[in-house]
Amino acid sequence: MLSAAAVDLQRSDVREFVPQHPSFPNLAAPLRTAADHVERRHGPHPLRGLRPWLDGTEAPAGVDLPGSALADGSRIGELLADSARLWGGSPHASAALAWKTYCYWVLVPAVLGYVSARRVPLLEADNFVFTISEDEPMFSGRQIRPRFAALRDDPMAGAPGVEVAADEAELLGRMRASLFEGHLDPVLEAIRGEVRIGRRTLLGSLASGIAYATANCSTAGREPAEVVAKNLLEAFDVADLVDVATDEHGRLVYQRHTCCLAFTIDGCGTCSTCCVQPDQR
């Protein structure tokens, strides 16, 4: 249940998104097509929190947390408090789940854009809003201003809101700078400023978020999922925190080297990708 105080604290200005910007429908077109494909293959769950942004509709009413207010720590307490209400458990366990959830919804738009068209939405902290709602989707994320990075042969290269990367390495570097240095790393440290939890534990959820997003989105692209996952994991310097492989059906599988601490919370159990197995607890 979302607190009345948290709802009162949400700021109206973050509802003034710009998906109706003239360039947005064309910029997001390959991502929408890819999302439709992913939903046919995997159902709506993996991208449910992304669809309001992609479709140009408003997110469900709830608590809007601007990435900038999480990165500077001014509203990190709300994220942690809502996580504690949703999952319970110890402060460090619910904080780990808050980070895992937030991390995924920051990562998945960029992974989808990279896989489908090498057109990556740039999601620095000041260009992202995370919404926690009592309705579906319970968690959603969206870009505020349409800004993308793309290769120079992209049909939208040079269009307003598009940064052109000279090659694949530069595109991956821009993706990392946007999502990690300019967003997730400051949020990670803001969480650690409130709760005693290891940096490696949190980076493990960054690695698993990349792997999970790739596993879901890779069928919308042409490259083998394992290749994409390894490229992204290396770009974010977290390849040592998760093992990725291809199973006999050609699907990406992965195993974490860290634990998100969900198993310490009553009713959550152990994730299938966790390094901690039931007989080791």
Secondary structure, 3 states (H helix, E strand, C coil): CCCHHHHHHCCHHHHCCCCCCCCHHHHHHHHHHHHHHHHHHHCCHHHCCCHHHHHCCCCCCEEEEEHHHHHCCCCHHHHHHHHHHHHCCCHHHHHHHHHHHHHHHHHHHHHHHHHHHCEEECCCHHHEEEEEECCCCCEEEEECCCCEEEECCCCCCCCCCEEEECCHHHHHHHHHHHHHHHHHHHHHHHHHHHCCCCHHHHHHHHHHHHHHHHHHHHHHCCCCHHHHHHHHHHHCCCHHHEEEEECCCCCEEEEECCCCCHHHCCCCCCCCCCCCCHHHC
